[in-house]
Amino acid sequence: AQSVTQLDSQVPVFEEAPVELRCNYSSSVSVYLFWYVQYPNQGLQLLLKYLSGSTLVESINGFEAEFNKSQTSFHLRKPSVHISDTAEYFCAVSGLSGGYQKVTFGTGTKLQVIP
Amino acid sequence: DAGVIQSPRHEVTEMGQEVTLRCKPISGHNSLFWYRQTMMRGLELLIYFNNNVPIDDSGMPEDRFSAKMPNASFSTLKIQPSEPRDSAVYFCASSLGQGAAGELFFGEGSRLTVL
């Protein structure tokens, strides 16, 4: 079985300040890791993903995440947030289960950027 | 591409009525997922289809829920009879390949309110 833990349900941060959204996972098999973002009244959109290779992955809008196998973590960071980053962020893990790549989502972290 | 298309976007119905939610996945995608999102339980996988065949329906809450995928471009999720606790946002997502080794593409969701 696999699971994802996002300990912070809400993270308020001032505009232009750095932010880190934490994600830890548990799995008995090799996994792929994802961060999705959900803006109000919309579906989830892929922000970034780790499949293999470099453990540091980046998005086009300045977010980055680092896969740490020993700590089973995939924390999301941004050095300077904008108002437009206000959204809910979901960490997800995809691993082989029952013969197919099954995705398990965390409970989400609401990022509130304060002007 | 138009993305994943869901209808209706909003549905308000009374307890006991039948509800049918519809999804058109992205053309060429062979995996389709139905998720339910609530404040209490977060994002839950209801059912996963691969090449129009249900592969994992372990998340379907009970017999009142049923899902079909008659062809590669259409799927339905039916609730009969509906209950107030079914109130949630239902998302359809599609992906290329077996399960979700890569990216899930979500629709904008169908918000269901059962009175």
Interface residues (C-beta under 8 A of the other chain):
Chain A: Y32 F34 Y36 N41 Q42 G43 L44 Q45 L46 K49 L51 F90 S94 G98 G99 Y100 Q101 K102 V103 T104 F105 G106 T107 G108
Chain B: V4 F33 G42 L43 L45 Y48 N50 I55 D56 F91 A93 G97 Q98 G99 A100 A101 G102 E103 L104 F106 G107 E108 G109
